[in-house]
């Protein structure tokens, strides 16, 4: 169960955010409204939401998921693979210190790995073998989590920017999944909630204490999730989608240690 969320207000510079394909310039004012709606949804679910200030020097800094991985036992400050984003990690540390003792905050110092390339399924972490992480970063991450009783493994994916674009766990053995991960036998032990090719973007969902937060406008996947008994909240994420952002990218979700 989660108690807290950390988010960061988008900066005006977000319109220059990284993207694989150009699908239009983000509307900054609309993005702010969408971000506030995201916060409102989290608060409606009982979360304490810590809103960090914008970082104009880092256009993608609103995607806080990439700079840290947070758990009920410890936190890991990652090392983003995109050079323009690497400095963001320095700005998340003070926020984490409010919730974790310093000896429970670890740092990726070998290679690089982004939080979006890490998906937790119960006590196991799946790490994506993508351009946003490398072997050294993934190896160090797994070594750290093993100290706390977790396990980790690496799975290749080419469909999305991160492995988190193509799969998210919503508990009770249910895995929302799409893309080339569908053919990976590692995931056959889960009940696969398949996002079709035309709804692939919506595979990135956030489970929050029994409710699933997902992008607005993907009715087939929404119905599948509701049919499993989950409450669903849909969020208009259009402006963040233009810079390769998804639902989970916008927050760090955890049960606070202190």
C-alpha positions as CSV (number, residue, x, y, z in Angstrom):
1,X,0.0,0.0,0.0
2,X,1.2,3.5,-0.8
3,X,1.0,6.5,1.5
4,X,3.0,9.2,-0.3
5,X,3.7,10.5,-3.8
6,X,6.4,12.8,-5.0
7,X,5.7,14.9,-8.2
8,X,7.4,17.8,-9.8
9,X,5.6,20.8,-11.4
10,X,6.4,21.0,-15.2
11,X,8.7,23.8,-16.2
12,X,8.0,26.1,-19.1
13,X,11.0,24.4,-20.8
14,X,9.0,21.2,-21.0
15,X,8.1,22.1,-24.6
16,X,11.7,21.2,-25.4
17,X,11.5,17.8,-23.8
18,X,13.0,14.7,-25.4
19,X,10.8,12.8,-27.8
20,X,11.3,10.0,-30.3
21,X,8.7,11.3,-32.7
22,X,7.4,14.8,-33.2
23,X,3.6,14.9,-32.6
24,X,3.2,18.6,-31.9
25,X,4.4,21.1,-29.3
26,X,3.1,20.6,-25.8
27,X,0.7,23.4,-24.6
28,X,2.3,24.4,-21.3
29,X,-0.8,25.9,-19.7
30,X,-2.8,22.8,-20.6
31,X,0.0,20.6,-19.2
32,X,-0.2,22.5,-15.9
33,X,-3.9,21.9,-15.7
34,X,-3.4,18.2,-16.6
35,X,-0.7,17.9,-13.9
36,X,-3.0,19.5,-11.3
37,X,-5.7,17.0,-12.3
38,X,-3.2,14.2,-11.8
39,X,-2.4,15.6,-8.3
40,X,-6.1,15.9,-7.5
41,X,-6.6,12.2,-8.5
42,X,-3.8,11.1,-6.2
43,X,-5.1,13.1,-3.3
44,X,-8.6,11.8,-3.9
45,X,-7.1,8.3,-3.2
46,X,-5.8,9.5,0.2
47,X,-2.2,10.0,-0.9
48,X,0.0,12.7,0.6
49,X,1.4,14.4,-2.4
50,X,4.7,16.3,-2.2
51,X,4.9,18.8,-5.0
52,X,8.4,19.8,-6.0
53,X,9.2,23.1,-7.8
54,X,9.9,23.1,-11.6
55,X,13.4,22.9,-12.9
56,X,13.7,25.1,-15.9
57,X,17.2,23.8,-16.8
58,X,15.8,20.3,-17.2
59,X,12.8,20.1,-19.6
60,X,12.0,16.5,-18.7
61,X,12.3,16.9,-14.9
62,X,8.5,16.5,-14.3
63,X,9.1,12.8,-15.1
64,X,10.4,12.1,-11.6
65,X,10.0,8.4,-11.9
66,X,13.2,8.2,-13.9
67,X,15.5,9.7,-11.3
68,X,14.7,7.4,-8.3
69,X,13.2,4.1,-7.4
70,X,11.4,4.1,-4.0
71,X,10.2,1.2,-1.9
72,X,9.0,0.7,1.7
73,X,12.5,-0.4,2.7
74,X,14.9,2.0,0.8
75,X,15.3,4.4,-2.1
76,X,17.7,4.3,-5.0
77,X,18.8,7.5,-6.8
78,X,19.2,6.3,-10.4
79,X,21.5,7.7,-13.1
80,X,19.5,8.6,-16.3
81,X,20.8,7.4,-19.6
82,X,19.8,10.5,-21.4
83,X,22.8,12.9,-21.0
84,X,20.5,16.0,-20.8
85,X,18.6,14.5,-17.9
86,X,21.5,13.2,-15.7
87,X,21.7,16.3,-13.6
88,X,18.1,15.9,-12.4
89,X,19.1,13.2,-10.0
90,X,20.9,15.7,-7.7
91,X,17.6,17.5,-7.2
92,X,15.6,14.5,-5.9
93,X,17.9,13.7,-3.0
94,X,16.6,16.4,-0.6
95,X,13.0,15.3,-1.2
96,X,13.9,11.7,-0.5
97,X,15.7,12.6,2.8
98,X,12.3,13.7,4.2
99,X,11.1,10.2,4.0
100,X,14.2,7.9,4.2
101,X,17.2,7.8,6.6
102,X,20.4,8.6,4.7
103,X,21.6,5.0,5.1
104,X,18.6,3.8,3.3
105,X,19.2,6.0,0.2
106,X,21.4,4.3,-2.3
107,X,23.0,5.7,-5.5
108,X,23.7,4.2,-8.9
109,X,27.4,5.1,-9.5
110,X,28.2,2.5,-12.1
111,X,26.8,3.0,-15.6
112,X,23.3,4.3,-16.0
113,X,19.7,3.2,-15.5
114,X,16.4,5.1,-15.5
115,X,13.5,4.4,-13.2
116,X,11.2,4.0,-16.2
117,X,13.2,1.0,-17.1
118,X,12.4,-0.7,-13.8
119,X,9.0,-2.3,-13.1
120,X,8.3,-3.9,-9.7
121,X,6.2,-7.0,-9.5
122,X,5.7,-7.9,-5.8
123,X,9.2,-8.5,-4.6
124,X,10.8,-8.8,-8.0
125,X,12.1,-6.0,-10.3
126,X,12.1,-6.4,-14.1
127,X,14.7,-4.2,-15.7
128,X,14.5,-3.2,-19.4
129,X,17.4,-3.7,-21.7
130,X,16.9,-0.5,-23.6
131,X,19.0,2.5,-24.7
132,X,18.2,4.2,-21.4
133,X,20.1,1.7,-19.3
134,X,23.2,-0.3,-19.6
135,X,24.6,-3.5,-18.1
136,X,26.6,-1.8,-15.4
137,X,23.7,0.3,-14.1
138,X,21.3,-2.7,-14.2
139,X,23.8,-4.9,-12.4
140,X,24.4,-2.4,-9.6
141,X,20.6,-1.8,-9.2
142,X,20.0,-5.6,-8.7
143,X,22.9,-5.8,-6.3
144,X,21.4,-3.1,-4.1
145,X,17.9,-4.5,-4.0
146,X,19.1,-8.0,-3.2
147,X,20.4,-6.5,0.1
148,X,16.7,-5.9,1.1
149,X,15.3,-9.3,0.0
150,X,14.3,-8.3,-3.4
151,X,15.3,-10.0,-6.7
152,X,15.8,-8.6,-10.2
153,X,16.2,-9.7,-13.8
154,X,16.8,-8.1,-17.2
155,X,14.4,-8.4,-20.1
156,X,15.0,-7.0,-23.6
157,X,12.4,-4.7,-25.2
158,X,12.4,-2.6,-28.3
159,X,8.7,-1.5,-28.4
160,X,8.8,1.4,-26.0
161,X,11.2,3.9,-24.7
162,X,11.3,2.0,-21.4
163,X,10.1,-1.4,-20.2
164,X,7.5,0.5,-18.2
165,X,6.0,1.8,-21.4
166,X,5.0,-1.8,-22.2
167,X,4.1,-3.4,-18.9
168,X,2.8,-2.4,-15.5
169,X,1.7,-4.6,-12.6
170,X,-1.7,-4.0,-11.0
171,X,-1.4,-6.7,-8.2
172,X,-3.2,-10.0,-7.9
173,X,-1.1,-11.5,-10.6
174,X,-2.5,-9.1,-13.2
175,X,0.0,-7.6,-15.6
176,X,-1.0,-5.0,-18.1
177,X,1.2,-5.6,-21.1
178,X,1.8,-4.9,-24.8
179,X,4.4,-4.9,-27.6
180,X,7.2,-7.4,-27.9
181,X,6.9,-8.3,-24.2
182,X,3.8,-10.3,-25.1
183,X,6.0,-12.9,-26.7
184,X,8.4,-13.2,-23.7
185,X,7.6,-16.5,-21.9
186,X,8.9,-15.0,-18.6
187,X,5.6,-13.2,-18.3
188,X,3.4,-16.3,-19.1
189,X,2.9,-16.9,-15.3
190,X,0.9,-13.7,-15.0
191,X,-2.7,-13.0,-16.1
192,X,-2.0,-10.8,-19.1
193,X,-4.2,-7.8,-19.5
194,X,-3.3,-7.1,-23.2
195,X,-3.3,-3.5,-24.5
196,X,-3.9,-3.7,-28.3
197,X,-1.5,-2.1,-30.7
198,X,-3.8,0.9,-31.1
199,X,-4.1,1.3,-27.3
200,X,-0.5,0.5,-26.5
201,X,0.3,3.8,-25.0
202,X,-2.2,3.1,-22.2
203,X,-0.4,0.0,-21.0
204,X,1.5,2.3,-18.7
205,X,-0.9,2.4,-15.8
206,X,-0.5,3.2,-12.1
207,X,-1.9,0.9,-9.4
208,X,-2.7,3.0,-6.3
209,X,-4.2,1.0,-3.4
210,X,-6.7,-0.9,-5.4
211,X,-7.5,1.8,-8.0
212,X,-5.9,2.0,-11.4
213,X,-4.9,5.4,-12.8
214,X,-4.7,5.3,-16.6
215,X,-4.6,7.6,-19.7
216,X,-7.9,8.9,-21.0
217,X,-9.3,7.7,-24.3
218,X,-8.5,4.0,-24.3
219,X,-11.9,2.3,-23.7
220,X,-11.0,-1.3,-24.5
221,X,-8.2,-1.5,-22.0
222,X,-10.2,0.5,-19.5
223,X,-13.0,-2.1,-19.7
224,X,-10.6,-5.0,-19.3
225,X,-9.2,-3.5,-16.1
226,X,-12.7,-2.7,-14.7
227,X,-13.8,-6.2,-15.5
228,X,-11.1,-7.5,-13.2
229,X,-12.8,-5.6,-10.4
230,X,-10.6,-2.5,-10.2
231,X,-11.9,1.1,-9.9
232,X,-10.4,3.2,-12.7
233,X,-9.6,6.9,-12.9
234,X,-8.7,8.2,-16.3
235,X,-6.4,11.2,-16.8
236,X,-6.0,13.4,-19.9
237,X,-2.3,13.1,-20.5
238,X,-2.1,14.5,-24.0
239,X,0.6,17.1,-23.4
240,X,3.0,14.8,-21.6
241,X,2.4,12.1,-24.3
242,X,3.9,14.6,-26.8
243,X,7.3,14.3,-25.0
244,X,7.2,10.6,-24.4
245,X,5.6,10.8,-20.9
246,X,3.1,8.3,-19.5
247,X,1.1,8.0,-16.3
248,X,3.7,6.5,-14.0
249,X,6.4,8.8,-15.2
250,X,4.9,11.7,-13.3
251,X,5.2,10.4,-9.8
252,X,7.2,8.4,-7.3
253,X,4.9,6.2,-5.3
254,X,5.8,4.7,-1.9
255,X,5.0,3.9,1.7
256,X,7.0,6.3,3.8
257,X,9.6,5.0,6.2
258,X,9.4,8.1,8.5
